[in-house]
């Protein structure tokens, strides 16, 4: 066996890089989104053991919605990518290009076993540039094919060394082969087929048998004329070891999937649910379709499901001729290869084994798969195709009159394939380019119309997306997902009535429950989301909450393990203030998935509503253990610590807020709450810095502006507070506390009673019953020496608050003062002489204002409470995109111990100021 030279390695590597360098400019598209972006198994925070418990997409193998594709070694490489570059798509694509180059070199080494040096290089070059490989190389999820192929070829090369120079069995290569087969299978299921390739090699190449020889030997043994030859016994022993090892791998694989096949719908593979003979005719017709893609890869498509290839429903369908021709050609080629002893036959039989055996798991002939045609599964079969082409080139080039033509044709073939591959890579640049290129090939696939719509939807281009979704419903009227997409898009366009109608159409297409039959096995799990989406839509109407709850319960009755239904129902019950039922819903969901950080977070929100702060904090901590950078858990747990009034919690609260602003650097709420923490800790410089940062991110940030002004006021920087208050009141002219604070500063520090009066009068215009504003206006009248007006004002204030003793005392003082002045003959109304300077009574200060994440909430109430957000799970692809996309806000009613202490301190200070006012009013 000729070795591979470093020049050949460089040639293949350079060719691969030349064809695929532009794939580094592509993003994550199609299945990459589920396998990479949405797959929690890639995150370092996810336990390593989860790689061996979950499927390729991060779904637990035990769950029925699992795809049952068990590829932990492939996911491990994704995790390594994430460790070095997180979600930088270029590194994932570069890794795939490197792997493809490795496969090409290994393939060249394998070809040297049954092709000459030139022909084997031709086969490897053709394999390197074949356009059918773009899905496997440029699509990140195609890494499963690449890794499996590396181990498959390595296993085959190891097995070729299992025969010693004296024709004895060498067991070390066989043991290595078994290990490599297991590794190939853990990368992708088709890796196990290398055992069959090894068997074919052993019988027809290594031992040199032909079918007639085997039949003759078997006939003689049966007739008792001779025993099995020693070479045959050795061959049988090796094959038995391989077969037993394979069976053990199959048994383990079946145990891993818990003897359950994945649930596919008729939309994924229409022929799989078709009656006889449509199913058989269609599946057999797909074989020449795949062969044609290898022969003529001019029209490639990323998705061949649904109506891409119409069903072959009759034996009279002309497409059956293609099936017949394919089988005749394959049969003749196979028969010739196993009945002749020349070297060409060995080459052909190995080529056919590489084509046929790895394709069997994807052929639909023995069990249905979740696709009709998939270009990436032709990655290994294309090796056999390239061997056949190279072998044909060898035969042609040895004939003088065809030599130049064959070299010319080879050059043209490699050039056109390389150009096609390079250009095809650009289709994978984004989801929009990928699916629009697919629509040029096939317009009968509703999934393609849906996916173009999803791409436009991700760009917030809902109007154009709607046109594609509607076209999908036209192409496939019974496509439940398409109608769900239409409903979601109408909802995004604020057309609730049309959205509800679309959801109702989708709901009407759901299969009806058959008594005694498990519902979930007959419908795609994500289609059940129609109940969730419809319920989420109608629960916006307060009068239809019970109707929404009925939809959630209907989904749960159809699928008791439907985790998302419990999550959404828990949020609804929280909204309906059915706290115990909401808690039970979340606890049931946690029984199904204890590793879901969002569930622990939502349970913590319920605990807050149930006045269980310690339990809430524990559940927030659970969420953060599972997802240390869970933004909502970071924010609300820090808020809860801050509100506890316990200084021991403040450092951790500060750390969590800091982590939150790292995750959300443009969210003013994080900086505002850092400022509030600093104010609580009397760290005024830090508080001022954080408040300024919050205001810079959100102009007119109501609570940040007020608390910054209050900070200046408490720091004896009243004049710095005035421009801040002016900005606050320009955005929120109804802000009562801001008006009170501004009036206080104007009267006590600017000596501007006119401006102070305007502030308090503004308060009373908005709320004539505001006792604080009314009383402060009375003080202004007193400062202006308008005692009759001050008396009338205090009388009106007493009528508003008859139980406020301090108002009654002030009224008595004013009346006494008026009586004394009347006796002395002094005027009771202000005069020019009475305008002399004197000490002004201080007015009541405004308290700190805690701000909710909703900047517009309770704008006229004079204060806000800290808000809570509810989180939902979103991993079912695009049909789940609206499930709980909104973060519903829940508010806690209890004041923290810190607030109570603060209010008490303010109350004591206010009483002292009232005593001072009484002293002034009583004075001469």
Secondary structure, 3 states (H helix, E strand, C coil): CCCCCHHHHHHHHHHHHHHHHHHHHCCCCCHHHHHHHCCHHHCCCCCHHHHHCECCCCCECCCCCCCCCCCHHHHHHHHHHHHHHCCCHHHHHHHHHHHHHHHHHHHHHHHCCCCCHHHHHHHHHHHHHCHHHHHHHCCHHHHHHHHHHHHHHHHHHHHCCCECCCCCECHHHHHHHHHHHHHHHHHCHHHHHHHHHHHHHHHHHHCCCCHHHHHHHHHHHHHCCCCCCHHHHHHHHHHHHHHHHHHHHHHHHHHHCCCCCCCCCCCCCHHHHCCCCHHHHHHHHHHHHHHHHHHCCCCCCCCCCCCCCCCCCCCCCCHHHHHHHHHHHHHHHHHHHHHCCCHHHHHHHHHHHHHHHHHHHHCCCCCCCCCCCCHHHHHHHHHHHHHHHHHHHHHHHCCHHHHHHHHHHHHHHHHHHHHHHHHHHHHCCCHHHHHHHHHHHCCCCHHHHHHHHHHHHHCCCHHHHHHHHHHHHHHCCCCHHHHHHHHHHHHHCCCHHHHHHHHHHHHHCCCCCCCCCCHHHHCCHHHHHHHHHHHHHHCCCHHHHHHHHHHHHHHHHHCCCCHHHHHHHHHHHHHCCCHHHHHHHHHHHHHHCCCCHHHHHHHHHHHHHCCCHHHHHHHHHHHHHHCCCCHHHHHHHHHHHHHCCCHHHHHHHHHHHHHHHHHCCCCHHHHHHHHHHHHHCCCHHHHHHHHHHHHHHCCCCHHHHHHHHHHHHHCCCHHHHHHHHHHHHHHCCCCHHHHHHHHHHHHHCCCCHHHHHHHHHHHHHHCCCCHHHHHHHHHHHHHCCCHHHHHHHHHHHHHHCCCCHHHHHHHHHHHHHHHHHHHHCCCCCCCCHHHCCCCCCCCCCCCCCECCCCCCCCCCCCCECCEEECCCCCCCHHHHCCCCCCCCEEECCCCCHHHHHHHHHHHHHHHHHHHHHHHHHHCC
